[in-house]
Amino acid sequence: TIRPQPQGLPVMDDHVWNVYVRGYGVSDNFHDLFTTLCGYVGVEAVFHRLKIKDPDKLIGLSFVKLEKGWVVFDPFKGGYFLNKMGGWATIEEIKNKNWRMEKIGSAEIADSFYKPFLEVLPDTESIDPGRANIQSPINRLKWQIGKWFAGMTSSVE
């Protein structure tokens, strides 16, 4: 686990492994680490920043693909969503108002905090796991070889 960025220290936009070793990070670092660890165990995951009409309101949420569909987590604030039967709530269930929020540990989050963001969840077809799933060495190698064969690059990125 990592902790929130201590006051007064510079924000370090760094590789996810360095965030883990350092032991702290900002919101995006929590999501990046969470989705990368999901990828390491073979589960597709990605994080997106969601905006609502108020331009100052922005939140990151992590999406994890399970057999039943994409489910939603907030590793930074410690929130996650269950359906009314007690299982992980999929994006479709959340869009159909079949959700309740749960919290990890002593996290203090009001349901109302998430409501406007859950109204703008992405469609499942538009979710691209992308970056989090190429962070493991073998997946990164496969991705790089694919780019070489496609003629998209001549060097290692």
N, C-alpha and C positions, 0 to 999 in steps of 0.2 A: 504494500500500500504506500501511497504518497500522501503528503500533507499539502494544504494550501500554501502558496508562495508567502514567505515571511515579509512583513512590511520592511521597506528600505533596501531590499536586495533587488538587483536588476533582473528583469524578465529575460530568461534565456530561451530562445527559440532554437531548440537543439534536437538531436536524434532522440527517439523515444527511449533508447537504452540509457542515455545519459540522464534523462529525467528520472528514470527508475533509480539509478545509482545515487543521484543527488538527493532524492527523497522528497522533493517538493516540486510544485508547478502551478501554473495558472489553469483555468478551465479547460482550454484546448488540450493541454498536456494530459489531463485526467482522461479525456475522451480518446486521445491518440494512444495512450498506454493501454486502456481497456480494450479498444478495438484491435490493437496489435496483438495483445495476449490472446484474444479470441481467435485471431488468425493463426497463431502458433499452435493452437490445439485443433485446428482444422475447421473452425466455425467462421463463416463469412460475417463480417461486421464492418461498419463504417460510421463515421460521425458527420453530421450536418449541422450547420448553423441555421436556425430558423428565425425569420423576422416576422413581426406583426406590423400592423399599420403605423404604430408609433415608431418612427425611425430610430429612436434611442433604445428600443426594446429588442434585444437579440439574445438567443440562448443556443447553446450547443446541446444536442441530444445524440446518443449513440443508438444505432440500429443493429440488431443481431438477427441473422436469418436462422430460424429453427424450422423443423419439418412443417409446423402449422402456419408459418409465415414470419414476417419481420416483426420483432418485438422491440420495445423502446426502454432505454435506460438513461439515467443521468448520473454517471459516476462522480461528477464533481459535487453535486449537492446530495447525493445518496438516495435519489428517488428512482422508483421503478413502478411498473403498472401491471396490475392483475385484472383479469376479467371478473365478472360477477360470480363465476363458478370457482374462482381461486387459482386459475391457471394464468400463465403469462398472457397478457393482452396483446393481440396483434394490432398492427396499424388499422386494419379494417374494423376490428372490434372497437378500438378507440374512436374512430370516425363515427361509428354507430352508437356512441355513448355507452358502450359496455366496458367500463373501466373503473378502477379505483386505484388511488395512489398508495404505495407502501414506501416506507423509509428504512434505510439501513441505520442501525444504531440509534443515536440520539439526534439525528438530523432534524432540524426545524424547518419544515417547508409546509406551506399551506397549499391545499388542492388548487385554490384560486390562482396560485402562481403559474401553474402549468396550463390552465384552461385555454388562454388565448393562443398559446403555441401549439396545443394539440389540435386546434382548429385549422392549422396550416401545415399539418404533416404531409410529407411528400407521398405521391402515389407510389405503390410498391414497384411498378414497372420502371420508375425513374431512379431507383436506388442502384448505385454502382459502387461495389465494395472498394474498388480501386486501391489506393495507397496502403491502407492497413494490411491488405492481404499480400503485399509484396515486401513486407519488412523482414520476413524470415529469410535466412540465407538461400535456401533451396528455391523458394518462390521468387526471390529477387533474381537469381540466376536464370530461372525459366523465363521471367519477364524480359531480362536483358537479351537472352538468346533470341527470343521472339522478335524483339526490335531489330536485332542485327539481320535476321533472315528477311524481315520486311523492308530492309534498307532504310530504316528510320534513323539510324545513328551509326557512327563509325567508331565510337569510343564508349567506355563504361561511364554511366551516369551516376 
